[in-house]
Amino acid sequence: MPKTEYPIVDTHQHLWDPKRLNLPWLEGAGSHLNRKNAIEEYNAAVEGLPIASAIYMEVNAAPDQKLKEAKLVRQLIDAGTYVTSAAILSADPGSPNFRDFVDQFESHAWVKGYRQVLHGGATPPGDCLKARFINNCRHLGSSGKTFDLCMRPAELKDAVRLADACPDTRFVLDHCGNIDPKAFFAPNDPRGGSNPNDVARWKKDMAELAGHPNVVCKISGIIARVPKQWTPDDLRPVVMHCLEAFGDQRIVFGTNWPVCNAGGTARQWVKALQQITSDWSPEAQQRLWSENAKSIYKLA
């Protein structure tokens, strides 16, 4: 195995088959999403990569499909023939039925945590700071489950306040806080997107969020926003600031497949990140690619 290739735990694997699960948002999605993207397609997409294990990430299914989604994932994991070994299920801490849903999985080791996407139209800024949301996130901490934060970059201060209110709950910040890597481009870059103000605010908020030891940063998602002509160096500033803020013991890797395909394939994303991290110490690289995920999610 080359020095730059280590076993990978993919902490952000999306899978779906529209014939088996209702995902209303697919109707307006691109052709790379509005199709079957199940385990067979994932296996083909990551063929040749050293994927040792993967954690299924909920796919924002229709509200009445949440339990069905969990059952489908359980069947996949129980088959024992795929890399998928655990799951982050869909559950809204703002819902009055939240505890009834999550408590049925409290003793299920394959369920590592939950996520409710916070950047949609139904979740305005500050939604995660309501009393019920906070109390239910605290409940997750008491049962040893995580909560993924997938939110607008302008609302990272909400994440800071939530993490502060729930010190015993492990939060995982998805997609480097959803910053657009093009914001780092030079003002004269013909590809456009330069936004120094967004960069400054994101850096400040990420540093503040990283000050909470119960928050982990997921290095994922950013390739979906790159322009048609891109290089690993376009992603480097985001990755390096996440490392600087969170350190090499609180970062994990995710492909965000198949959403990543909006900018590049899973293989391209892995190869780009391998290049970006090639001068990190072997220990830091191993932590990013697998060791931190094994520890945080208690993977075998």
C-alpha positions, -999 to +999 in steps of 0.1 A: +000+000+000+015+034-010+024+057+019-005+080+010-031+053+011-045+042+045-076+022+052-106+044+050-138+047+071-163+065+051-185+083+077-209+098+052-223+072+028-257+080+013-277+052-003-312+051-018-335+035-043-365+057-052-385+026-058-381+015-022-379+048-003-398+081-009-374+111-011-395+141-021-364+163-027-352+141-055-378+155-079-359+188-083-324+172-080-299+167-107-297+135-128-268+122-107-291+121-077-326+114-091-318+078-098-310+046-079-279+051-058-278+019-038-250-002-024-241-017-058-236+017-073-216+028-042-193-002-045-187+006-082-180+042-073-153+034-047-138+004-064-100+004-060-102+026-029-092+011+005-127+015+020-126-007+052-160+004+066-188+029+059-214+046+080-248+051+063-260+087+065-297+094+065-312+107+032-339+131+042-367+107+034-404+116+038-414+118+074-435+087+072-406+068+058-381+072+086-388+038+102-387+021+069-354+037+061-340+024+094-353-011+086-337-011+051-304+000+065-306-027+092-311-053+066-281-041+047-259-041+077-271-075+089-263-091+056-227-088+066-214-087+030-211-050+025-188-023+039-217-005+056-214-013+093-233+014+111-258+042+105-268+078+114-306+078+112-330+106+105-347+122+135-357+157+143-349+169+179-375+196+174-403+170+171-425+160+200-421+124+189-383+125+189-377+105+220-402+078+211-384+073+179-348+073+191-354+053+223-364+022+203-328+022+190-310+031+222-296-005+227-289-010+190-251-007+186-254-002+148-272+031+153-244+056+161-264+088+160-290+110+142-293+139+119-318+165+109-307+187+080-308+223+093-303+242+060-337+235+045-366+258+042-384+242+071-356+249+095-350+287+098-320+302+116-321+295+153-343+265+150-318+243+167-318+266+197-354+260+208-358+244+242-372+211+229-344+207+204-317+214+230-333+190+256-335+163+230-299+167+220-290+164+257-310+132+257-288+118+229-258+125+250-272+105+279-277+075+256-243+078+239-256+088+205-242+115+183-259+143+164-248+155+130-249+193+123-256+200+086-263+237+085-257+270+066-222+284+072-237+317+082-254+299+112-224+282+127-228+304+158-261+285+164-239+254+164-216+270+190-246+278+213-260+243+209-227+226+216-223+249+247-258+240+259-252+202+255-216+196+267-222+158+271-235+153+236-211+146+207-218+167+177-203+161+142-202+191+119-209+179+084-190+192+053-165+215+070-194+237+080-207+239+044-183+267+033-180+271-004-143+265-014-147+291-042-150+318-015-112+313-010-105+321-047-085+352-056-107+382-066-093+380-101-099+343-105-119+339-138-139+310-122-155+335-098-169+329-063-144+349-043-159+361-010-133+372+016-161+382+040-175+347+040-141+333+045-133+355+075-166+348+092-163+310+086-128+309+100-138+328+131-169+307+137-151+274+131-124+284+155-151+292+181-169+259+175-137+240+177-132+254+212-159+229+223-143+195+228-177+178+221-176+188+185-159+169+156-154+182+121-162+160+091-140+166+061-166+160+034-189+178+011-167+205-003-159+188-036-196+191-045-191+229-049-160+231-070-161+246-105-157+225-136-120+232-137-105+225-103-074+211-086-068+198-050-052+231-042-087+247-045-098+226-015-066+229+005-075+261+024-107+246+038-091+213+048-061+230+064-082+254+084-103+225+097-071+208+108-058+240+124-090+246+143-100+211+154-066+193+154-059+159+140-079+140+167-113+156+160-116+153+122-131+124+103-135+117+066-166+112+045-172+108+007-207+123+008-214+099-021-233+104-044-238+141-036-201+146-042-207+138-079-219+174-085-182+184-085-162+152-086-163+114-081-156+097-048-123+086-063-113+121-073-123+134-038-102+107-020-072+113-044-074+150-039-075+147-001-046+122-002-026+149-020-036+176+003-026+156+034+005+139+020+028+160+041+009+153+073+025+129+097+015+092+092-003+093+126-024+124+115-033+108+082-044+076+099-065+096+123-083+114+095-089+084+073-100+059+100-087+059+135-108+089+148-140+074+133-133+041+149-129+058+183-158+083+180-183+059+166-170+028+186-165+008+155-151-027+158 
